[in-house]
Amino acid sequence: MPVSLRVALLFGLSASCAIAQTPTTTDPGIRTIADANKNLTGRAPHGIDWSPDGKLLTFIVDEPEASTPGKAGDIIQIDAATGHASVLATAEQLSKLSAADVNEKDADHRARYGMSAYIWAADSKHLLLDNGGRLWLYDIAAGNGTMIVDTHEGSGDDPKFSPDAKSVSYLHNHNLYVHPVASTGKETALTRDTTDTLLNGEVDWVYLEELDVRSNYFWSPDSKSIAYLQMNEAKVPQYPINDWIPTHATIDNQRYPQPGDPNPAVRVGIVSAKGGKTKFIEVPFSPNNDYIPRFGWVDPNTIYLEVLTRDQQHLNLYFADTRSGKTRLVYTDNDAKYLDFSTDLNILSGGRFLVESWRDGHTHLYLYSFDEHHPLAADATLTRQLTQGDYEVEYVNSIDQKSNTVFYTSNESSPLEDNLWSIKLDGSSKDQLTAGRGTHGTKTSPDGAHFSDYYSDAITPPVISLCNVTRNCSPIWKSKPLPPAKTVTSDIVSVTAADGKTKLYGRLTLPSSTTPTSVSIPLILNPYNGPTPESSIRNSWSATQIFNELLAQHGFAILDIDTRGSGGRGRDFQQAAYRNFGPVQFADQMAALDQILTQYPQLDPKRIGWWGWSWGGTFTLYTMTHTDRIRAGVAVAPVTDWRNYDSIYTERYLGLPSDNAATYKDDSPTTNAAKLKGHLLIAQGTGDDNVHMANTIQFIQPLIEAGIPYDLQLFPRKTHSIAGPTARDELFNRILWHFETYLKP
């Protein structure tokens, strides 16, 4: 049967066949496709934040529950001292201030990059509400709002109060504006560029995605000036994202630097909050190559800025005098392979700053000092390494400078778990503040007296608590109870890597009715396998486990193993995949597979499936082109040629294509597409701005040339997350149908 005809027939049959496999049920212990794509435990509050005075913890209700007042859309406030909860602003009050619906692209970006719907004013009496670009000043006591300005930006307007709370800044049409909080005032344009390739204070896609940049402008402490990053994207190539739904198709041209391409040319400028000419700071820099991932204020007349070289092996920290433009290199960090850059610099009073580095093999905190009164007078000097040991500091939560206490999250107890810790800046009084196993997402109050704790473990859905630093906690939101999946077991497992010595962790989900003497069952591997800040195997609740349980109830076993090259286990563990983006992970997965098959003889070695999303999709294709052991696989939004992906991420691990051409070729699945074994389904959103559809098109071309059949599922307009219940249900139905068809007898 011709490939094209076979694919067409599969398109016509897939949805109906899949739905037939997942009948509706009222038994909560039986998982359905709809269950896999909705939060069965309830939607947790979002926008959790502290008032600047540390007295109130606030959040927006998504699904009401008994422990707190309010209804969906309300902003709730909890008194930190008493634990009393009340409604700060009702959904009805806020709805009067709302804008028109945000389009799907803007909504996706707001969710994906955590863009806040409200911001506290320094007086703890007002909020700045951002409703799809319309900025409102909300008076908490009066219970009403006054619109300051409409930015006409569905997302990415990045509004901020000035430190004195007299002005609001925001972005519009690639320029930076300031508006008095009083709505009768007039806005001031701080920049006036008219070209679409010049971004003033705006964050472009690649900095958002790969350097975790969430803002590119900052107010000075005295509210007189703003430091902003100007990005010139004129030399950055464009990628066309097509929308074929309208009768006349449209194109959105995205600036997207691929490996070896020119990066955005960036520089930091200082401009008066009243307007005027920008003074740009000059530092040693390679335009269209190097990065400025972080910058900010040291004092009202001094900024810091970091320069990360294109090879990501050198990080240089400069102090700059904003009046004279004079600069000084005060700190450097280097790595022979690459730096794991992901965190902010913390400037402290008294001429100190705190920085993270994995120079000793693990990510730890280092305290430096400099001349507070003359910051450019000398290099910064190391005061002490604040944390050390065989664990990773994951992020600095906050620093209470009155008590000289640093609050940070680390996986010191286990690479599968994390907890909130505190330590004094003199290195004393190290203390674990969260108790028990599992994972803890915490946010400490500005006064360092309280923190919120978003806790879960593998069998406990999320619970949010308000805690004080003496470890007294009171739940403020609990997940809905969820009966365990019937006839399913799931456990953390450990195996040994292909090197014969490194311990690897994974999760194995099994139909519980099976025994070592029962009928063999098919096994589906579902690893991510790419470098991440933390491991993907965690002792935490995961909504993705619902789909694993569904697969197990359909008779499949599911295995997810973190191999060398993934994060959360130290520098050497992650750098094992440096310039070796496939072979190490593949060897570890095959070693893990063999060990699991030996330990669980009820698993059928001749019925192995594989599926993954993004990096996991890439590795699905890599595996199916490097072994004939995989009978069926599903790759969702996969990178198929590493020359297609963005410059920052790819070059960090593989270097420049001109310097490492062989690895780019050998480690890209498209190179060996004609060697594909097994039944393949590729799923792709046509509006994906992360992993472009070109990847899928390029991979199927050699399949066609080699006469290899494949299945293809496209999702019009959908981005990398293929969001929305209709699309997600179709995707998961399609995945289930694929494995039912090709892995069952």
N, C-alpha and C positions, 0 to 999 in steps of 0.2 A: 504493500500500500504506500503510495507517495506520502512523503512527510507532511506536505501542506494539507492533504485531505485528512490524514490521520489526526493532525492537530485540530482541524475544524470539527471533526466528529467528537473529539474529546471536549472541546469547548461546549458543544451542544449537550453533552451527557453529564458533564461533571457536577453541575449544581444539583440536578435532580437526584443523581445517584448518591451524592454526599448527604443530602437532606434525608434521604431514605435511611441512612445509617444512624441518624441522630433524632429519633422521635422525641416529641415533647414528653416531659414527665413531671409529676408533682412530688416525686421523692427527692428531698434535698440532698440525699447521699449519692444520687446519681448525677453525674456531670453532663451538661449539654454544651453544644457550641455556643449558645447564647450565654451560658454561664462563663465560658472562657473569655468572653469579650465584655463583661460587665463586672463591676466590683461587688461580689457577693457579700462582702463584709461591710459594705457601706463606703461612701466617699468621705474621706477624712477632711477636716477643715483645711483651708489653704490660706496663704498670706499671713502665717503666724509671725508676729512681730512684738517688740517691746516698745512702750512709750519711752521717750528719752530720759525721763526721770526714774525709770525702772519700776514704777508703781503698778503699771497695767500691762498685762499680756493680752493681745488682741488677735483675732482671726476672723475669717469669713466662713459662715456655715454653708456647707454643701448639702448635707443631709442631716436634719435635726435628730437628736437623740436625747434620751431622758436626763442625762447628767448635766446638761447645760440648757439654758433658755434659748429662745429664738427659733427662727425658721430659716429655710433656705434663702440665702442672699443677705441675711443680717450680718452686721459686724458685731461680734461679741467682745466684751471687755471683762477681764478677771482681775480682781484686786489681789496683787501678789501677797499682801500681808494677811488678808483674811480668807482668800480663796473664793470670795463671793463673786458670782457671775451675773452679769446683766447685759442688756442690749445697749450697745453704744449708738448704733444707727440701724434703723429697720430697712428691710428691702424696699418697702414702699417709699420711704424717704429718699433712698438712693435711686430708685427707679425714675423719680422726677428729674434726676440729673443725668440720666443715661443718654448715650448717643445712639445713632442707628446701629444696627447689627454690624459687627466686625466681620469682614469677609474671611473665607476659610484660610487663606494664606496668612493673614495677620493674626487670626486666632491661633493657628498652628505655631507661629513664631512667639506669641505671647506665652503659650504653654511650654514650648520647647526650651525657651531661654529664661523662664521664671520672671517675666516682666510683671512688676507689682501693680495692683489695682489701687493701692492707697499708700501714702507716705506720711509719717508723723512730722509735724512741725516741732521745732526745738522747744517751744513753750508747753508741749504736751497737752495743748488745749484745742489744737486744730489738726485737721488732716488735709492732705492734698489728694484728691480723687482723680484718677485717670480713667475716664470712660470712653474708650475707643478714640483717644486723642483730645477729648474735651476735658479741660482741667478745671476742677472746682475746688474752692476753699470751703471746707466743711467745718462749721463752728459746732463743737461737740455739745457745749452747754445749751446753745440755742436750738440745736437739732435741725439746722438748715444750711444750705450751701449757696455760694455765689460763684458763678462762672467767671474765671479769670480770663481764659482765652481758649479758642479752638485751634489746636495745632494742625488739624487736617491730616494727622498721621494715625493710621489704624494700629500701628505698632512701631516701636523704635523711637518714640518721641523723647524718651529718657528724661522725664521732668524731675526737677530737684528744687527744694527750698535753698535759699542762701543761708549760711550759718546764722545770720541775724533774723531770719524768717521774714524779711521785708520784701524779698523778691522771689520770683520763680523763674527758673531757666528751663529751656526745652529746645528740641531740635525740630526743624521743619525744612523740607526740601534741601537737605544736606547743609543747612546753616544753623548757627547757634543764636538763640534769642534770649532776652531777659525781659520779664514783665513785672511791674510792681504787683504785690499781692492785692492791693486795692484794684478792683476791676475797672475803675475809672481811669487808671493810668494808661500810658501808652507803651507799647513794646519797643525795645531797642534791638536792632539787628547788630550783633557783634561781628558777624562775618557776612559778606554779601557776594559770594561767588555764584556764578550762574551756570557753570558747567557741571554736568551730571557725574563727572569722574572725580570731582574734588569733594571730599567728605570732611566737614569741619565738626569735630566732636562726635561724629557718628561712627558706629562700629560696623565694619563690613562683615561679610559672611565668614570668611576664613578665620578672622580674629575671634568672632563669636564662637565658632565651632571648635577650633583647635587650640586656642590660647585662653579659653574661658574668660574672655574679656566681656564685661557687661556694661561698661561705660567708658567713654573716651574724653570726658571732660570733668573737671573738679574745681569747686570754689576754693578760694584762699580762705584761711581761718578768719581773716578780718572782713570778709565779704566784699572786698574791693576789686578783686581780680578773678579771672578764670583761666586755668591752664587747660589747653585742649590739644588733642592729637589731630593733625591734618593728614588725611590719607589721599594720595593722588593715585587713582587707579587707571590712568590713561593708557599705560602700557600692559595692563593686565588683560589677558585674552577673555573673550566673552563666550559663554556657552548658551545656546538657544534652548529655552524650555517652551515647548509647543503646547498649545491648548487646541485640541481638535474638536471640541464639543460645539463651538459656534459654527454656523454655516461658513463664515469666513474665518479661518483659523487665525489665531494670534500667537505672537512670540514674545516671551519675556527674556531679554538678554541679560544673563547673570555674569557678573565679573567673577571669575573663578580661576585662580592660578594653579596650574598643574605642575608636576615636578619639572624643574628646570626653567619654568616660565618666569617672567618678571613678577615679583611680588608688588603689593602696593608700596609706593614710596611714602615714607612717613616722617613727620617732624612734629615737635612739640612747640606750641606757641603760647604766649601770655598776652591776654587782652584785658583792658579795664572793663569792669562791669557796666560802666557808663558808655562804652563804645570807644572807638578810635582804632589806631593802627596796632597790629599784632607784632610783638617782638618774638621772633623765632630763636630757639636755643640751638646752637650748633655743637655737635659732639662728633667724634670719629664714627663714621657710619658709611655703609655701602648701600647707596640708594637702589631700590627695587630688589634688594636682597635681604638685608637685616631687618629685625623686628624691634619695636618698642612695645613690649607686652604689658608693662606697668609703669605708671608715673603718678606723682601726687605732690603734696605739699609737706615740707619739713617745718617751715614757719612762714609767716606772711611774706617774706622776701626770698625764700629759698624753695626750690622744688627738687625732687629726685626723679630720675628717669633711668630705666633699665634698657640696655641694648643687648639683645640676644642675636648672636651671629646666625647666619643662614644655616650653617651646619649644626646648630644647636649644641655646640660643644663649649661655648664661651658666653658667660653672662657678665656684663660690666654695669656696675651701678655708679651713676654720676650724680653729684650735687651741682646745682646751677643757681647762680645769683640772678634773680629776675630783673634787677635794675641794670647791672652791668653786662649781663649775658655770659660772664665768666663761668667756667665749669671745672670740675675736678673729679677724676676717677677715684672713688673711695673704697670700692669693694669689688672683688671678682670671684667667680665660681667657674670651675672648668671640669670637663670630663672627657676622657679619651674617646668615648663612643657618643653619648648624648646626655644632656641634662633632662631630668624629669621635671620640666617646668610646669607648675600648676597653681602656685599660690601667690598671695599678695605679700608685699613688704609691710611690716608693722612698725611705724615710726612712733617712738615713745618719748615722753618728756625727759628732761635731764640729759639730752644728747645721747640717746640710745636707739637702736632698732633691732628688731627680731626678724630672722630670716630662716627659711627651711633649706636644707641641702641633704643630698644623699652621699656626700663625700666619703663617709666611713662605711658605706655599703647599705645603709638604711636611711630613710628620710627622718631627720631629726632637727631640733630647734637650736639655733646659735644666736647668742646675744652679743651685739657689737656696740661700741661707744665711739663718739666723735665730739668735737668741740661744739657745745651747744650754742655759744655766742658767736663763733666763727666757723660755721660748718665746712667751709672750703679750706680751712687752714691746714688740715693734715688728713691722711688716710684714716679711715675707720679702723679700730683695733678690736680684735676678738677678746671679749670679756670672759666668756665661758660657753662651752657646749652644754645646753640646758637639759637635754634628754639624750639618752644613749641606751643601746641594747638591741637585741634581735627582734625588732618590731618596727612598725611604721607609724610615724605621726601622720595622720590623714589630713587634718586641717586644724588651724588655730581658730577656736570658737570666738574668743574675745580676750581682752586684757583689761583687768581692773588696775588702773595705775595708782589709785589711792592705797591699795593693799599690796601693790607690786605682784599681782597674781596673774598667771597665764592659764586660761582654760583651753584645753585642746582635746581632740579625739584621737585615739590610737587603737591599734589592734594588739596591744601588749599581751592581753590575756590569751588570745588565739588568733591565727590568721583568718579564722572564720567568723570572728566577732569583733565588736569595737565597744569602747566605753568612753565616757567623759572623765578626764583627769584634770587636776590642777597642780601647779607647781609655782613656787616663788621665783622671782627673777634672780635671786641669789643662789638658786639651785636647791633650796631646802623645802621641806613640807610638801613633798609630792604625795598626792592623794587621789584615790579613785572615787569619783562622785556618783557614778551610776552603779547599781548592784545587779548581780545576776548575769546569766548568759544571754546570748542574743545580740542584737544590734540596737544602737541608740543614736537617733538623730536629735541633736540638742541645740538649743539657742539660749545663751546666758543673757541675763538682764544687764543693762549698762552699769548698774551699781555692783555687779558681781555677787548679789545676794541670792538670786533665784535662777532657775533655768527651766525651759520646757524640754520634755523628753518624749520623743516619738520612738516607742519601743516595740519590737516584735522579735519572735524567734520562729523556727521552722514550723511549729505547730500552733503558735499564738499569733493571731492577727493583730494589727497595730493597736496600741493603746497610747494616748497622749496624756501626759501628766504634767502638773505644775509642781516643781520641786524647789526646795531650798538647799543651800550648800551643805546643810547638816544631814542631808539625805531623807528628809521627810517629804513624801510625795503624795499628791492627791490626783486621781484621774479626772481629766476634764472632758475626755471623749474616748469612747470605747467602740471597737468594731462590733458589728452585728454578729451574734453567734452563728457559726457555720458548722453543721454536722460534718464529721469526717467522711471522706469519700469511701463508699462501700467497696469492698473487695480489692483494696489498694493498700500497699505499704510503700513507704519512702524512707530512705536512710542515707546518711552521709557515709561514703565509702572512701577508702584510701588505697592507692596503688603506687607502684614505683615507676619512675620515668624510664625512658629508654637508656639513660646513662647508667642504670642499675643501682642508683643510690638516692636520687632526689625523690622525696615524698610528694605525691600529688593527691589532691582532694577532689571528690566528685559527689554527685547525688544520683542514686539509682532508685527509680520508681517501678514497682512490679505489681502485676496482678497477684493479690495475696492468695488466691486459690491454687496457685502453682506451687509445686514442690520439686525437689531435685529428681524425683522419679516420675513426674507428670509429663504430659505431652509438651514437646519443645515449643517455645513461644518466640516470636520475632523480637529483635532488639533494635531500637532506634536511638542513634547517638544525636545529641543536640548541644554541641559545645559552641561557645562564642569564639574563644581561642585567640583573640587579639589583645594587644596591650591596653590595659585599663588602669585607672588610679588605684582600684582595689580589685580583689578577686571577685569573680562572678558566683563562686560557690560560697554561700554565706549561711550562717545559722540565723536566717531571717525569713519573714513571711514574704512570699512572692506570688503575685497574681498569676504569673506564668505557670505556676505549679498546677493551676486548675486544668489547663490544657493537657499537662502531663498525666493528671489523674484521669481525664477523659480518655486519653489514649490507652492507659492501663486498663480501664473498664472495657475497652474494645479489644483487649487481649494482647497489647503491646507492652514491652518493657522499655523504659527511657533512661538513658545514661548521659550525664553532663559532667565532663572532666575538665578542670583547669590545668593546662599544661605549662611547661616552661615558656616564657615569653609573655605571660599574662602578669597582671599587677598585684600589689599587695603583699609581695613576698621578698622585697628587697631588690637592690640594684642588679646583682648578678643573675637572679632568677628572671627578671624582666629582660635584661640585655642578652639573654641566651639566644634571642631571635634577631639580634642586631645583624643587618645585612644577610639575613638567612630567614626570609619571611615565608615559611612553609615547611621546609624539611624537618626542623626541630619539632614543631607542633605535630606534624604528621607522624613522626617516629614515636612521640609520646602517646598519641592517641591509639596507634596500633598496639603499642605495648600495653596500654591500659585495657584495650578491648580484649586482648588475649588473656590477661589476668582475670578480668570479670567473667569471661566465658568459662574459665577453669573453676572459678569460685562458685559460679551459678550454672551448673550443667543443664538446668532446664531451659536455658537460652539456646536458640538455634543458630549456630554459626553460619548456616547457609541462607538465613533470612535476616540480613542486616540492612537497616535503613539509616538515613542521615538527613538532618535538616538544620537550617540555621538562617539567621537574619543579619544582613549587613556583613560584618566580618565573618559571622557564622555562615552566611550564604556563600561568601568567597571560599571559605574552607570546605564547604560541601562540594563545590566544584573542584577544588584542588584535590580532594580525596578521591572523588569519582573519576578523575583523570590520572590517578597514580596507583590505583589498585582495582582489582575486579571483585573485591569482597563485598561491595555495596550493591544490593539489588535495586534499591529505589532511594532517590534523594530529592529534597526540595530546597532550592536556593531562593531566598527572598531578598530583593534589593542588593545583589552581590556586586562587589568590585571584581571585574574580570581581568583587568589589565592595570597594574599599579601606576602606569603612566597616565591613567585617566583620573586618578584621585587627586586630592589637593596637595599643594606643595608642602605646607607646614607639617602635616601628619606624615606623609609618605617619606619625605626627605629625612625626618628625624630618625627613621629606622633603616632606610635603604640608601641614603645619600642621594646625590644627583644622578640622573640617568646617564649622563656623559661619563661619570666616574665609576659607575657600577652597572653597566649595561647588561652584563650576563645575569645578574641576580634579578633585575627587573624582568628580563625575559623568562628565566627559568621559574620564577615564583608567581608568575601571572597565569591563572587558569586558562586563558584563551590560547596560550602557546601550545597547550597539550589537549585542546578541545577535541581534536580528532581521535584521541585515545579514550574518550568517555566510555565508561562501562556502566550499565544499569539504566533504569528508567528515571528520567530527569524531568522535574517541573521547575520552571523559573517563574517567579511572581515579581512584578515591578509596577510601581506607581509612575505614571507618565510625567507627573509634575515634580518628581524627586529632585530637589536642589542640592542634595548631599551626595548620593551615589546616582549619577545621571543614567538615564535610560540607554545612553550610548554603550554602557557596559554590557547590557543584555543583548543589544543588537550585534555588537562585535563578537560576542560568544556564540550566538546561534549561527552566524555566517559560516564558520568552518564546520559546524554540525551539518548544515545543509550540503556543503561541498563534499563531505564525507558520507552522506547518505544516512546519518545517524538520526533516528527519531527523537523528538523531545516534545514536552508539553509547555505551553506558555499561557500565563494568566496576567493580563494587563488591568490596571486600575486607573481609569482616566482621571486626570487632575490630581491624583493623590500624591502626597509627598512621601518622604522616607518612612514615616510611621504608618502609612496606609490607615489613617484614623477614621473613626466613625463606625457605628455598629453594623451598618449594611455591608460596607467593604470588608470589615474584619470578619464578620460571619461568613461571607463568601470565601475569604482567604482560608479560614480555618476549616470550613467544610471541604474546600479543595484539597488541603493538606491531608485531612483524614481520608478522603476518597482515594487519594494517591497511594497511601500506605495500605488501605484495605484492599485495593486492587492488585498491588504488586508484591505485598509481603505475606498475604494470607494464602493458604493452600488453594 
